């Protein structure tokens, strides 16, 4: 045994260490193994004319064990001992075990004494080792062997059966469909697989076992009830049974393979002989066809007509298209058959095929070469002959076509050239006729090549002795004479057109000059009439003076304009002179303009009439603007005094409200004096309103003498009155707050100093950041929530600013809250006594309502060991009121 066999055996003996443990765990497996192993042993022992009944008893003397090994291995073992004593039995069993070990099988914990003593476990283990080595180890499927090979073989064979899924050698076989599928795959006539049901395992197993025993010579190794009644059938029993199926089917397959091999050899020989016969016949037929075809291709008898030559060419094309392609295919197939035959003979170790004399592939190729050479020469001759006849027919047809085209083109050309349509044409029409004539000349020059080609073709037909040469020559001469006449008429018409064009161009230039000068002059007159009649609107003396200056400048241009008018009329007169002198037939008026000389004269007269009217209108407007200017200066003189006065008073009131000079009463008295002086200024405002009324009636909208408008003065005056009234009210409220809260003058001054310091923009109000900084400077330490609460008090409308009045109200409220807290804390200490708490009822009974509610709002429930319902914690109130540092 080589290394591979030894290694495989060792691999499959490895599970034997777990074998005895499995056997001890499930007695049902021992029963299945007894039955399976006994049937397997008898399937081989019957070849020697014997069998066993009890597996652990019948192998005790070693005789049938040695016989079994000889049958399954095909080898002779050492001569057995025939004695009945124990030593003889042990000797025989040892000979059997030594033979098993010589096959590379490692026996684990199996000794001759255990076999002789009838140890069931050891006996079954020994038989399983024999089955592995001689029935399973040699199974090989797709590079896998032994157990994996057997499993893969089962999977491949049962793959087409959708209700069979072989994954192991125990529960995959429990429904019996795996055994039935193996039989049906190899012998489909033995089982009607379509009638089997997965939910009837007993029927499936009994069917498979009975058919295997009856038709496949596989003894029944298991009972269907043993498999179905076991949760997990014994793997070794199933493997043993399945290996019998493998060997049964693989043996039949080997016999079938041998028969197929013999049939294949006979078929190859028959096919080779047929290929030889086909080659000989095909080669003979192909050579005969070549010998018949070459003389036909070598015939060079010329034809006189194009039709006859075309018929020969068509026959040759039929030969190429219909007759030759099958022969090409035959030649190709002949070579393929020859090469295939030689290859098959070589592969089957047969001598090479030698065709008859003259039918070798080289002989056929030589004959085919001669055929193609004759074919090439015949084709060249046909084409040359056809080209020669085609050339002659082509020249004659080409002459007729070119002559017909030329004659069609010249038809009517002479009558067209003799026309005198230019005598009544306009300049644009003359230019169009010239363009058309130039196009005709280009066309005429282009046809020069065609005339030359016609003459050249006629000359070539004469040289080739064309049968109809006289008619060709007569037609060619007629074409040449007509061509010369067309050239003379063309030159004459060009001269007439150019002469007429020159005369009309002179008139056209005068028309154009007239239009170029008449159009801007007409526009100037229309613009002048529009300006002279335009209703002007001015608001200042400067604007009317500008209009007067522009009008004077316009009047200065009138003499030059009159000269331009006379020059334009002179151009028109020159055109009339040319028309009368050369008898030119003018088809219409000036194409460049619709302005007539009469229209120019009429508009000029109208302009002359409008000038004095404009002079009078400008004089009247100048007087009106002088009056408006006096009104502007009168209003500006007063507004420039009142406006600064209002601004000064606003600034003084602002300083009084911010500065801290004297008591609040002093500030109030000072403000009331300011209010009286402001009210006394009202008459000047009324006088300014009267001047403004005059300006509005005169429709004056701007005043360069002042930046103040009446609207500015009104708004400033109203703001001044509002500011002084609001400032007086704020001081009065401050006095009320001071008296109500008991704030001293020093505290009020301190509040004002802090407010003014943090009012960085000096607007009389602090923004949010300035107010926060002010509170911090005064000792407040608060988070965002507390600051938001304070802002809701001082800025209830959420304007983002804090006025001084709101600031004083807040500061006075905080001072009062501090005093209340001190009073409440003193009362709480007296009421609490030695306790750490006081009840809500005690607080409300002993303290005034505001102090009691103040305490309740700030105290947490007391949770100490001596707590009672409704108790409040003293420490929580002290912390809320004074902070941790005071405890």
ZAMARGU-4260 file (C-alpha; in steps of 0.2 Angstrom, whole numbers, plus 5000, padded with zeros to 4 digits):
<rodrens>
0) 5000/5000/5000 | 5007/5017/4995 | 5008/5033/5006 | 4991/5039/4999 | 4982/5024/5004
5) 4990/5023/5021 | 4986/5041/5024 | 4968/5039/5019 | 4966/5024/5030 | 4973/5033/5045
10) 4961/5048/5041 | 4946/5036/5042 | 4952/5026/5057 | 4953/5042/5067 | 4934/5043/5071
15) 4936/5026/5079 | 4941/5034/5095 | 4923/5040/5096 | 4915/5024/5089 | 4913/5015/5105
20) 4906/5030/5114 | 4892/5032/5101 | 4888/5014/5102 | 4886/5015/5121 | 4875/5030/5119
25) 4862/5023/5108 | 4858/5004/5108 | 4847/5006/5092 | 4863/5010/5082 | 4871/4994/5088
30) 4855/4984/5082 | 4856/4993/5065 | 4875/4990/5064 | 4873/4971/5068 | 4860/4969/5054
35) 4869/4980/5041 | 4887/4973/5045 | 4880/4955/5045 | 4871/4957/5028 | 4887/4966/5021
40) 4898/4951/5026 | 4886/4938/5019 | 4886/4947/5003 | 4904/4943/5001 | 4905/4926/5010
45) 4891/4919/4999 | 4904/4920/4985 | 4914/4907/4995 | 4898/4897/4998 | 4895/4901/5016
50) 4888/4915/5028 | 4886/4920/5046 | 4871/4921/5057 | 4878/4930/5073 | 4892/4942/5069
55) 4900/4941/5087 | 4899/4922/5087 | 4903/4917/5070 | 4920/4926/5069 | 4927/4920/5086
60) 4937/4906/5078 | 4944/4918/5065 | 4941/4906/5051 | 4926/4915/5042 | 4935/4931/5046
65) 4950/4926/5036 | 4939/4919/5023 | 4930/4936/5022 | 4946/4945/5020 | 4952/4934/5006
70) 4936/4936/4996 | 4935/4955/4997 | 4954/4958/4995 | 4957/4944/4982 | 4973/4939/4991
75) 4978/4923/5000 | 4981/4924/5019 | 4992/4913/5030 | 4985/4895/5032 | 4973/4895/5047
80) 4974/4885/5062 | 4961/4871/5062 | 4961/4867/5081 | 4947/4871/5093 | 4957/4878/5107
85) 4957/4896/5112 | 4975/4898/5107 | 4971/4892/5089 | 4956/4905/5088 | 4967/4919/5094
90) 4981/4914/5081 | 4968/4915/5067 | 4961/4931/5073 | 4978/4939/5074 | 4982/4933/5056
95) 4967/4942/5050 | 4971/4958/5061 | 4989/4957/5054 | 4982/4957/5036 | 4971/4972/5040
100) 4986/4981/5047 | 4997/4977/5032 | 4984/4987/5022 | 4989/5002/5031 | 4974/5002/5043
105) 4978/5007/5061 | 4968/4997/5073 | 4964/5006/5089 | 4960/4996/5105 | 4955/4980/5095
110) 4964/4964/5100 | 4962/4946/5095 | 4956/4941/5113 | 4941/4953/5112 | 4936/4945/5096
115) 4938/4928/5102 | 4928/4932/5118 | 4914/4938/5107 | 4915/4957/5112 | 4901/4964/5102
120) 4908/4982/5102 | 4926/4977/5096 | 4919/4965/5083 | 4908/4978/5076 | 4922/4991/5076
125) 4933/4978/5067 | 4920/4975/5053 | 4918/4994/5051 | 4936/4996/5049 | 4936/4982/5035
130) 4921/4991/5027 | 4930/5008/5027 | 4946/5000/5020 | 4939/4989/5006 | 4922/4996/5002
135) 4923/5015/5005 | 4941/5021/5004 | 4944/5017/4986 | 4928/5028/4981 | 4934/5043/4971
140) 4923/5057/4964 | 4930/5074/4957 | 4946/5074/4968 | 4937/5068/4984 | 4938/5051/4991
145) 4931/5039/5004 | 4917/5046/5014 | 4917/5064/5005 | 4918/5055/4988 | 4904/5044/4992
150) 4893/5059/4998 | 4898/5069/4983 | 4893/5054/4972 | 4876/5053/4980 | 4873/5072/4979
155) 4878/5072/4960 | 4866/5057/4956 | 4851/5064/4966 | 4854/5082/4961 | 4840/5082/4947
160) 4827/5076/4961 | 4820/5092/4969 | 4813/5083/4985 | 4830/5075/4989 | 4844/5084/4998
165) 4858/5073/5003 | 4869/5082/5016 | 4875/5067/5027 | 4873/5049/5030 | 4860/5049/5043
170) 4844/5060/5043 | 4846/5064/5024 | 4841/5045/5020 | 4827/5044/5033 | 4812/5047/5021
175) 4819/5033/5008 | 4818/5045/4993 | 4837/5046/4993 | 4838/5027/4990 | 4824/5027/4977
180) 4832/5042/4968 | 4849/5032/4966 | 4840/5017/4959 | 4829/5027/4947 | 4844/5037/4941
185) 4853/5021/4935 | 4838/5010/4932 | 4823/5021/4929 | 4812/5006/4924 | 4813/4998/4941
190) 4804/5012/4951 | 4790/5023/4946 | 4797/5038/4956 | 4783/5050/4952 | 4771/5040/4963
195) 4783/5041/4979 | 4778/5053/4993 | 4789/5061/5005 | 4777/5058/5019 | 4777/5039/5017
200) 4795/5034/5022 | 4791/5016/5026 | 4784/5013/5008 | 4799/5022/5000 | 4812/5012/5011
205) 4804/4995/5008 | 4802/4999/4989 | 4821/5003/4988 | 4827/4989/4998 | 4816/4976/4989
210) 4821/4982/4972 | 4839/4982/4977 | 4839/4965/4983 | 4829/4958/4969 | 4837/4967/4954
215) 4853/4974/4959 | 4860/4959/4970 | 4861/4970/4985 | 4856/4961/5001 | 4843/4969/5013
220) 4855/4976/5026 | 4842/4986/5036 | 4823/4986/5040 | 4813/5001/5036 | 4806/5001/5053
225) 4823/5003/5061 | 4827/5018/5051 | 4810/5027/5053 | 4809/5023/5071 | 4826/5031/5075
230) 4828/5049/5077 | 4845/5049/5069 | 4849/5033/5060 | 4867/5025/5062 | 4879/5034/5050
235) 4890/5018/5048 | 4875/5007/5044 | 4869/5020/5031 | 4886/5022/5023 | 4889/5003/5022
240) 4872/5001/5013 | 4875/5016/5001 | 4892/5010/4997 | 4884/4994/4991 | 4874/5004/4979
245) 4889/5013/4973 | 4899/4997/4969 | 4883/4989/4961 | 4881/5004/4949 | 4899/5007/4946
250) 4902/4989/4941 | 4888/4990/4928 | 4895/5006/4922 | 4912/4999/4919 | 4905/4984/4909
255) 4895/4996/4898 | 4910/5007/4896 | 4920/4992/4889 | 4906/4988/4877 | 4905/5006/4871
260) 4924/5007/4869 | 4924/4992/4857 | 4909/4999/4847 | 4918/5016/4846 | 4934/5007/4839
265) 4923/4998/4826 | 4914/5014/4821 | 4931/5023/4819 | 4937/5010/4807 | 4921/5011/4797
270) 4921/5029/4796 | 4939/5030/4790 | 4935/5018/4776 | 4920/5028/4771 | 4931/5044/4771
275) 4943/5035/4759 | 4930/5030/4747 | 4922/5048/4748 | 4939/5056/4744 | 4943/5045/4729
280) 4926/5049/4721 | 4926/5067/4725 | 4944/5069/4718 | 4939/5060/4702 | 4924/5071/4699
285) 4933/5087/4703 | 4947/5083/4691 | 4935/5078/4677 | 4926/5095/4679 | 4942/5104/4678
290) 4947/5095/4662 | 4930/5100/4654 | 4931/5118/4659 | 4948/5124/4654 | 4945/5123/4635
295) 4930/5134/4636 | 4940/5147/4646 | 4954/5147/4633 | 4942/5151/4618 | 4946/5169/4612
300) 4935/5171/4597 | 4930/5190/4597 | 4912/5196/4594 | 4907/5211/4583 | 4892/5217/4593
305) 4891/5223/4611 | 4876/5212/4614 | 4886/5196/4609 | 4901/5201/4621 | 4889/5205/4635
310) 4881/5188/4633 | 4898/5180/4634 | 4902/5190/4650 | 4885/5185/4657 | 4890/5166/4654
315) 4906/5169/4662 | 4897/5177/4677 | 4886/5162/4678 | 4901/5151/4679 | 4908/5161/4693
320) 4892/5163/4702 | 4884/5146/4700 | 4896/5133/4693 | 4912/5137/4702 | 4907/5140/4720
325) 4901/5122/4722 | 4917/5116/4715 | 4927/5127/4727 | 4917/5120/4741 | 4921/5102/4735
330) 4939/5106/4734 | 4939/5113/4752 | 4929/5098/4758 | 4941/5086/4749 | 4956/5094/4758
335) 4947/5094/4775 | 4942/5075/4773 | 4960/5071/4768 | 4967/5080/4783 | 4954/5073/4795
340) 4957/5055/4788 | 4975/5056/4791 | 4973/5063/4808 | 4961/5049/4813 | 4972/5036/4806
345) 4987/5043/4815 | 4978/5043/4832 | 4972/5025/4830 | 4990/5020/4825 | 4984/5015/4807
350) 4995/5018/4792 | 4993/5034/4782 | 4980/5035/4768 | 4988/5035/4750 | 4976/5040/4736
355) 4976/5033/4719 | 4989/5039/4706 | 4985/5057/4700 | 4972/5060/4714 | 4984/5066/4727
360) 4980/5083/4735 | 4995/5091/4726 | 4988/5084/4709 | 4971/5092/4712 | 4980/5109/4717
365) 4990/5109/4701 | 4975/5106/4690 | 4965/5120/4700 | 4980/5132/4697 | 4978/5129/4678
370) 4960/5132/4679 | 4962/5148/4688 | 4975/5154/4676 | 4964/5151/4661 | 4950/5159/4670
375) 4960/5175/4674 | 4966/5176/4655 | 4948/5174/4649 | 4941/5187/4661 | 4954/5200/4655
380) 4951/5196/4637 | 4932/5199/4640 | 4934/5215/4649 | 4946/5222/4636 | 4934/5218/4622
385) 4919/5225/4631 | 4929/5241/4635 | 4933/5243/4617 | 4915/5242/4611 | 4909/5252/4626
390) 4921/5266/4622 | 4914/5268/4604 | 4896/5267/4609 | 4899/5279/4624 | 4907/5292/4613
395) 4892/5292/4601 | 4880/5293/4615 | 4890/5306/4624 | 4891/5317/4608 | 4872/5316/4607
400) 4869/5320/4625 | 4881/5335/4625 | 4874/5342/4609 | 4856/5340/4615 | 4860/5349/4631
405) 4869/5363/4622 | 4855/5365/4609 | 4842/5366/4624 | 4853/5379/4632 | 4855/5390/4617
410) 4836/5390/4613 | 4829/5407/4615 | 4846/5415/4619 | 4847/5425/4603 | 4830/5433/4605
415) 4834/5438/4623 | 4851/5446/4618 | 4841/5457/4605 | 4829/5464/4618 | 4829/5483/4621
420) 4821/5482/4639 | 4835/5494/4646 | 4828/5509/4637 | 4813/5511/4650 | 4822/5503/4665
425) 4826/5512/4681 | 4844/5512/4688 | 4841/5498/4699 | 4833/5488/4685 | 4848/5492/4674
430) 4860/5486/4687 | 4849/5470/4689 | 4850/5468/4670 | 4869/5470/4670 | 4870/5457/4684
435) 4859/5446/4674 | 4870/5449/4659 | 4886/5446/4669 | 4878/5429/4675 | 4874/5425/4657
440) 4892/5429/4651 | 4898/5418/4665 | 4886/5404/4659 | 4892/5407/4641 | 4910/5405/4646
445) 4906/5389/4656 | 4898/5382/4640 | 4913/5385/4630 | 4921/5369/4638 | 4905/5359/4632
450) 4907/5366/4614 | 4925/5361/4614 | 4921/5344/4621 | 4908/5342/4607 | 4921/5346/4594
455) 4933/5334/4602 | 4921/5320/4603 | 4916/5322/4584 | 4935/5322/4580 | 4938/5306/4590
460) 4923/5297/4581 | 4930/5302/4564 | 4947/5295/4569 | 4938/5278/4575 | 4928/5278/4558
465) 4911/5279/4567 | 4898/5273/4555 | 4887/5289/4557 | 4901/5302/4556 | 4893/5313/4542
470) 4878/5317/4553 | 4889/5320/4568 | 4900/5332/4558 | 4885/5342/4552 | 4877/5344/4569
475) 4894/5349/4576 | 4896/5363/4563 | 4879/5370/4566 | 4883/5371/4585 | 4900/5381/4581
480) 4891/5394/4570 | 4878/5397/4583 | 4891/5399/4596 | 4900/5413/4587 | 4884/5423/4584
485) 4879/5422/4603 | 4896/5429/4607 | 4894/5445/4595 | 4876/5448/4602 | 4882/5447/4620
490) 4896/5460/4617 | 4883/5472/4609 | 4870/5471/4623 | 4884/5474/4636 | 4889/5490/4628
495) 4871/5497/4628 | 4868/5492/4646 | 4884/5501/4652 | 4880/5517/4642 | 4862/5518/4650
500) 4869/5513/4667 | 4881/5528/4667 | 4868/5541/4662 | 4856/5534/4676 | 4870/5534/4689
505) 4872/5553/4686 | 4854/5556/4689 | 4854/5544/4704 | 4869/5553/4712 | 4860/5569/4711
510) 4844/5561/4718 | 4855/5554/4732 | 4863/5571/4735 | 4846/5579/4736 | 4840/5566/4748
515) 4855/5567/4759 | 4854/5586/4761 | 4835/5588/4761 | 4832/5575/4775 | 4842/5584/4788
520) 4836/5601/4783 | 4818/5595/4784 | 4822/5587/4801 | 4830/5604/4806 | 4814/5614/4801
525) 4803/5601/4809 | 4813/5602/4825 | 4813/5621/4824 | 4794/5622/4822 | 4792/5610/4837
530) 4804/5620/4848 | 4796/5637/4843 | 4779/5630/4847 | 4784/5620/4862 | 4776/5626/4879
535) 4791/5629/4891 | 4790/5627/4910 | 4804/5635/4920 | 4806/5638/4939 | 4821/5649/4940
540) 4827/5665/4932 | 4842/5656/4926 | 4831/5644/4916 | 4822/5657/4907 | 4838/5666/4903
545) 4845/5650/4896 | 4830/5648/4885 | 4831/5666/4879 | 4850/5664/4875 | 4846/5648/4865
550) 4832/5657/4855 | 4844/5671/4850 | 4857/5658/4844 | 4844/5650/4834 | 4839/5666/4825
555) 4857/5668/4821 | 4857/5652/4811 | 4843/5657/4800 | 4853/5665/4785 | 4864/5650/4783
560) 4849/5639/4783 | 4841/5649/4769 | 4857/5646/4759 | 4856/5627/4762 | 4838/5628/4756
565) 4843/5637/4740 | 4857/5624/4737 | 4845/5609/4739 | 4832/5617/4726 | 4847/5619/4714
570) 4851/5600/4714 | 4833/5597/4709 | 4834/5609/4695 | 4849/5600/4688 | 4841/5584/4687
575) 4826/5591/4677 | 4839/5598/4665 | 4848/5581/4662 | 4831/5573/4659 | 4826/5586/4646
580) 4843/5586/4637 | 4845/5567/4635 | 4827/5562/4634 | 4828/5551/4648 | 4812/5541/4652
585) 4810/5543/4670 | 4799/5529/4678 | 4796/5539/4694 | 4801/5552/4707 | 4816/5552/4718
590) 4818/5535/4726 | 4828/5541/4741 | 4816/5553/4748 | 4798/5559/4748 | 4802/5577/4752
595) 4798/5588/4738 | 4804/5606/4734 | 4787/5613/4737 | 4786/5605/4755 | 4803/5613/4759
600) 4797/5630/4754 | 4781/5628/4764 | 4790/5623/4780 | 4803/5637/4778 | 4789/5650/4777
605) 4781/5643/4793 | 4797/5644/4803 | 4799/5662/4798 | 4781/5666/4805 | 4785/5657/4822
610) 4800/5666/4827 | 4792/5683/4833 | 4779/5673/4842 | 4793/5664/4852 | 4801/5681/4856
615) 4785/5688/4865 | 4782/5672/4875 | 4800/5672/4882 | 4799/5690/4887 | 4783/5687/4897
620) 4790/5672/4906 | 4806/5682/4911 | 4796/5695/4920 | 4786/5681/4930 | 4802/5672/4936
625) 4809/5689/4943 | 4794/5690/4954 | 4797/5672/4960 | 4815/5675/4964 | 4810/5689/4976
630) 4798/5677/4985 | 4812/5664/4988 | 4824/5677/4995 | 4810/5683/5007 | 4806/5666/5014
635) 4824/5661/5015 | 4829/5676/5026 | 4816/5670/5039 | 4819/5651/5038 | 4838/5653/5040
640) 4835/5661/5057 | 4821/5650/5064 | 4828/5634/5059 | 4845/5636/5069 | 4835/5643/5084
645) 4824/5627/5085 | 4839/5616/5084 | 4848/5626/5098 | 4833/5625/5110 | 4832/5606/5107
650) 4850/5604/5112 | 4848/5615/5128 | 4833/5605/5134 | 4843/5589/5131 | 4857/5596/5142
655) 4845/5601/5156 | 4837/5584/5156 | 4854/5575/5158 | 4864/5587/5169 | 4862/5587/5188
660) 4862/5605/5193 | 4852/5608/5209 | 4837/5599/5215 | 4823/5592/5204 | 4812/5607/5209
665) 4826/5618/5202 | 4827/5609/5186 | 4808/5609/5184 | 4807/5628/5187 | 4821/5631/5174
670) 4812/5620/5161 | 4795/5629/5163 | 4804/5646/5160 | 4811/5638/5143 | 4793/5632/5139
675) 4787/5650/5141 | 4801/5657/5130 | 4797/5645/5116 | 4778/5648/5116 | 4782/5667/5114
680) 4792/5663/5098 | 4776/5657/5089 | 4772/5673/5079 | 4788/5672/5069 | 4782/5654/5064
685) 4765/5661/5059 | 4774/5674/5048 | 4785/5661/5040 | 4769/5651/5036 | 4762/5667/5027
690) 4777/5668/5016 | 4776/5650/5012 | 4758/5652/5007 | 4763/5665/4994 | 4777/5653/4987
695) 4765/5639/4985 | 4752/5650/4976 | 4767/5655/4964 | 4770/5636/4961 | 4788/5638/4967
700) 4795/5621/4971 | 4813/5624/4976 | 4824/5637/4985 | 4842/5638/4983 | 4844/5652/4996
705) 4840/5640/5011 | 4841/5622/5016 | 4825/5623/5026 | 4808/5619/5020 | 4792/5624/5029
710) 4789/5605/5032 | 4806/5605/5041 | 4801/5620/5051 | 4784/5613/5056 | 4792/5596/5061
715) 4806/5605/5071 | 4793/5616/5080 | 4782/5601/5085 | 4797/5591/5091 | 4802/5606/5102
720) 4785/5608/5110 | 4784/5589/5112 | 4802/5588/5120 | 4800/5602/5132 | 4783/5595/5138
725) 4790/5577/5139 | 4805/5583/5149 | 4794/5593/5161 | 4783/5577/5164 | 4799/5566/5167
730) 4805/5578/5180 | 4788/5578/5188 | 4787/5559/5188 | 4805/5559/5196 | 4799/5570/5210
735) 4784/5559/5213 | 4795/5543/5213 | 4807/5551/5225 | 4794/5556/5237 | 4784/5540/5236
740) 4799/5529/5239 | 4808/5540/5251 | 4823/5542/5240 | 4836/5555/5246 | 4843/5568/5234
745) 4860/5560/5236 | 4853/5543/5230 | 4844/5552/5216 | 4860/5560/5211 | 4869/5544/5212
750) 4856/5536/5201 | 4857/5550/5188 | 4876/5549/5188 | 4876/5530/5185 | 4863/5532/5171
755) 4873/5546/5163 | 4889/5536/5164 | 4882/5521/5155 | 4871/5531/5143 | 4886/5530/5131
760) 4877/5536/5116 | 4870/5551/5126 | 4852/5548/5120 | 4844/5549/5137 | 4841/5530/5136
765) 4852/5514/5139 | 4853/5499/5127 | 4852/5482/5134 | 4871/5479/5136 | 4874/5496/5144
770) 4860/5492/5157 | 4868/5475/5161 | 4885/5484/5164 | 4876/5497/5175 | 4868/5483/5186
775) 4885/5474/5187 | 4893/5490/5193 | 4880/5492/5206 | 4884/5475/5214 | 4871/5464/5205
780) 4876/5447/5200 | 4863/5438/5190 | 4862/5425/5176 | 4853/5426/5160 | 4836/5421/5167
785) 4837/5434/5181 | 4842/5448/5169 | 4828/5443/5157 | 4816/5445/5172 | 4823/5463/5176
790) 4822/5468/5157 | 4803/5463/5157 | 4801/5475/5171 | 4810/5490/5164 | 4806/5487/5146
795) 4789/5479/5146 | 4786/5484/5127 | 4803/5475/5122 | 4810/5491/5113 | 4828/5486/5118
800) 4831/5502/5128 | 4829/5508/5147 | 4823/5526/5151 | 4829/5535/5166 | 4811/5534/5173
805) 4811/5515/5171 | 4828/5514/5179 | 4823/5525/5194 | 4807/5514/5197 | 4817/5498/5196
810) 4830/5504/5208 | 4817/5511/5221 | 4808/5494/5220 | 4824/5484/5224 | 4828/5495/5238
815) 4811/5492/5246 | 4812/5473/5243 | 4829/5473/5253 | 4821/5482/5268 | 4806/5470/5267
820) 4817/5455/5267 | 4827/5461/5282 | 4811/5463/5292 | 4804/5446/5287 | 4821/5437/5292
825) 4820/5445/5309 | 4802/5439/5312 | 4806/5422/5305 | 4820/5419/5318 | 4808/5424/5332
830) 4794/5413/5326 | 4806/5398/5323 | 4814/5398/5340 | 4825/5382/5342 | 4817/5373/5328
835) 4824/5371/5310 | 4807/5374/5302 | 4790/5384/5304 | 4773/5379/5296 | 4764/5388/5283
840) 4749/5391/5295 | 4761/5399/5309 | 4768/5411/5296 | 4751/5417/5290 | 4745/5418/5308
845) 4760/5428/5315 | 4766/5438/5301 | 4758/5452/5290 | 4751/5445/5273 | 4765/5452/5262
850) 4779/5446/5274 | 4771/5428/5275 | 4769/5426/5256 | 4787/5433/5254 | 4793/5419/5265
855) 4782/5405/5258 | 4788/5410/5240 | 4806/5408/5244 | 4806/5393/5256 | 4808/5375/5252
860) 4798/5361/5261 | 4807/5354/5277 | 4812/5336/5276 | 4822/5333/5292 | 4819/5319/5304
865) 4807/5330/5315 | 4797/5336/5300 | 4778/5339/5301 | 4765/5342/5287 | 4766/5359/5280
870) 4784/5363/5287 | 4795/5375/5279 | 4814/5374/5279 | 4823/5389/5288 | 4840/5386/5280
875) 4832/5386/5262 | 4825/5404/5266 | 4841/5410/5273 | 4851/5404/5258 | 4838/5412/5246
880) 4838/5429/5255 | 4857/5431/5260 | 4867/5418/5250 | 4878/5404/5257 | 4891/5416/5264
885) 4879/5423/5278 | 4874/5406/5285
</rodrens>
